[in-house]
Amino acid sequence: MNLHRILPETVTERAASVRSRLIVLYEHDPAECWFFCLFWSFWLSLASFPISYGAREVIPPVCFVFLLLYYRRAWRQSVLARLTARPLFYCLWLMAAIGVVLSEHPLDSLLHAGTGVNKGFILPFIAMECVREEKDIHRLVWACVLACFWQGIDGLWQAATGHDFIMGYTPRDGRLTGSLGDYTVGNYIALALIPAFSLWFIFRQKFCPAVSAFLCLAALWPALFLLCGAAARSGMLAVAFSGGLWVVLKTGFSAWRKYARPGAVTLALLACFWFLSPRGNTKSLGIVMSDGRWSLWELAWRVFLEHPWFGAGAGQYNAAFRALGLTPTHDAITITHPHNLYLDILYAHGLVGFAAGMIFLLGFLVWGYRRIRPCLAAEWTDKNAGLYWRFAATFWIAFAGWLVNGVFGHDFYRIWWLALAMSYLGVMIGAVVNGAAKK
């Protein structure tokens, strides 16, 4: 079949032009050629993230191949080679090893945790090499904006027709699911919106506040509609806290008055999303009080008490509470996770693994905060400065938002959820390391 008859001539010509440019680039600078391939394949993974499980399976390993080729040509210039906080990753690997090797059922735990290797654990190393200067992180922000926009349009389509236009999924229990097929799309869109909010800074470079606000709303309102339609309370909580985290990052913790501002911003945003959501009505408090998570959290705690030091093993929540003769109060007996990131890590890896996991997660959170905040303050006072540190700050907040989302969210090894968090973590690390090198 002749592709020239199917694709517009300009598309095939452009593809041929890119191919020829890559050949020339490889002949002159192989490392730059592999960086080009790495960056745009990762950009595609962010922009197309919710499109299908297949894309999330295939694109990260492709990125990883380009990453290894890039390391081969430019290891000394890589972010990983210059990352002083690299030992924090050892804590992550230690936690995962405990969850598998010391599990009650090692093979089952290996199968559970191993699914995150090609879709989660490699992504921070991929993402950190994709930010070398402001134009790179600027483009990654636009990838998040694009993903929010088209997935938001998909949510609108699903609300209007009863089916999303990617996979044909229908709403579930009256809540929108988008192309993820579940109302956890609310958690995805919440986390994707946080770096997408950087649009405000981009528009403010050229327009007044009123025009900038209008353009931001025009670009992001479909995603906000999907967030409200999915009614994912933990996603709303993450978005609400992102406003407060921005104030904290910008002003710090130096005085009690500064605590009031992030608190007020957080509560205002949370109230807005709560009352706009389908479940934001007078019965919401009753729904919260009768939520099955309270029972699931109790089961996780009981499992932890039975396996306090090294846990029951990754993915062993259901088997472990059944072995104790316990059952959830509201949820099905087949429930596989406690709907809390921290209890999931605790029951599966015990105190030793939990400590290692928290050192990794909170270590990078503190590491990023200490390096981004002074640079952000300097950039804010310099009218001629770019937006580099503001972009870096939103990816730090997105990673922090994932930790907030985890209070009511999924299990640690949830593939798409872990992949998104590790992508944001990697972008933040790359921005910090390369931004500090240019100071």
Rosetta blueprint (number, residue, H / E / L):
1 M L
2 N L
3 L H
4 H H
5 R H
6 I H
7 L L
8 P L
9 E H
10 T H
11 V H
12 T H
13 E H
14 R H
15 A H
16 A H
17 S H
18 V H
19 R H
20 S H
21 R H
22 L H
23 I H
24 V H
25 L H
26 Y H
27 E H
28 H H
29 D L
30 P H
31 A H
32 E H
33 C H
34 W H
35 F H
36 F H
37 C H
38 L H
39 F H
40 W H
41 S H
42 F H
43 W H
44 L H
45 S H
46 L H
47 A H
48 S L
49 F L
50 P L
51 I L
52 S L
53 Y H
54 G H
55 A H
56 R H
57 E H
58 V H
59 I H
60 P H
61 P H
62 V H
63 C H
64 F H
65 V H
66 F H
67 L H
68 L H
69 L H
70 Y H
71 Y H
72 R H
73 R H
74 A H
75 W L
76 R L
77 Q L
78 S L
79 V H
80 L H
81 A H
82 R H
83 L L
84 T L
85 A L
86 R L
87 P H
88 L H
89 F H
90 Y H
91 C H
92 L H
93 W H
94 L H
95 M H
96 A H
97 A H
98 I H
99 G H
100 V H
101 V H
102 L L
103 S L
104 E L
105 H L
106 P H
107 L H
108 D H
109 S H
110 L H
111 L H
112 H H
113 A H
114 G H
115 T L
116 G L
117 V H
118 N H
119 K H
120 G H
121 F H
122 I L
123 L H
124 P H
125 F H
126 I H
127 A H
128 M H
129 E L
130 C L
131 V L
132 R L
133 E L
134 E H
135 K H
136 D H
137 I H
138 H H
139 R H
140 L H
141 V H
142 W H
143 A H
144 C H
145 V H
146 L H
147 A H
148 C H
149 F H
150 W H
151 Q H
152 G H
153 I H
154 D H
155 G H
156 L H
157 W H
158 Q H
159 A H
160 A H
161 T H
162 G L
163 H L
164 D L
165 F L
166 I L
167 M L
168 G L
169 Y L
170 T L
171 P L
172 R E
173 D L
174 G L
175 R E
176 L L
177 T L
178 G H
179 S H
180 L H
181 G L
182 D L
183 Y L
184 T L
185 V H
186 G H
187 N H
188 Y H
189 I H
190 A H
191 L H
192 A H
193 L H
194 I H
195 P H
196 A H
197 F L
198 S L
199 L H
200 W H
201 F H
202 I H
203 F H
204 R H
205 Q L
206 K L
207 F L
208 C L
209 P H
210 A H
211 V H
212 S H
213 A H
214 F H
215 L H
216 C H
217 L H
218 A H
219 A H
220 L H
221 W H
222 P H
223 A H
224 L H
225 F H
226 L H
227 L H
228 C H
229 G H
230 A H
231 A L
232 A L
233 R H
234 S H
235 G H
236 M H
237 L H
238 A H
239 V H
240 A H
241 F H
242 S H
243 G H
244 G H
245 L H
246 W H
247 V H
248 V H
249 L H
250 K H
251 T H
252 G L
253 F L
254 S L
255 A L
256 W H
257 R H
258 K H
259 Y H
260 A H
261 R H
262 P H
263 G H
264 A H
265 V H
266 T H
267 L H
268 A H
269 L H
270 L H
271 A H
272 C H
273 F H
274 W H
275 F H
276 L H
277 S L
278 P L
279 R L
280 G L
281 N L
282 T L
283 K L
284 S H
285 L H
286 G H
287 I H
288 V H
289 M H
290 S L
291 D L
292 G L
293 R H
294 W H
295 S H
296 L H
297 W H
298 E H
299 L H
300 A H
301 W H
302 R H
303 V H
304 F H
305 L H
306 E H
307 H L
308 P L
309 W L
310 F L
311 G L
312 A L
313 G L
314 A L
315 G L
316 Q L
317 Y H
318 N H
319 A H
320 A H
321 F H
322 R H
323 A H
324 L L
325 G L
326 L L
327 T L
328 P L
329 T L
330 H L
331 D L
332 A L
333 I L
334 T L
335 I L
336 T L
337 H L
338 P L
339 H L
340 N L
341 L H
342 Y H
343 L H
344 D H
345 I H
346 L H
347 Y H
348 A H
349 H H
350 G H
351 L H
352 V H
353 G H
354 F H
355 A H
356 A H
357 G H
358 M H
359 I H
360 F H
361 L H
362 L H
363 G H
364 F H
365 L H
366 V H
367 W H
368 G H
369 Y H
370 R H
371 R H
372 I H
373 R H
374 P H
375 C H
376 L H
377 A H
378 A H
379 E H
380 W H
381 T H
382 D L
383 K L
384 N L
385 A L
386 G L
387 L L
388 Y H
389 W H
390 R H
391 F H
392 A H
393 A H
394 T H
395 F H
396 W H
397 I H
398 A H
399 F H
400 A H
401 G H
402 W H
403 L H
404 V H
405 N H
406 G L
407 V L
408 F L
409 G L
410 H L
411 D L
412 F L
413 Y L
414 R L
415 I H
416 W H
417 W H
418 L H
419 A H
420 L H
421 A H
422 M H
423 S H
424 Y H
425 L H
426 G H
427 V H
428 M H
429 I H
430 G H
431 A H
432 V H
433 V H
434 N H
435 G H
436 A H
437 A H
438 K L
439 K L
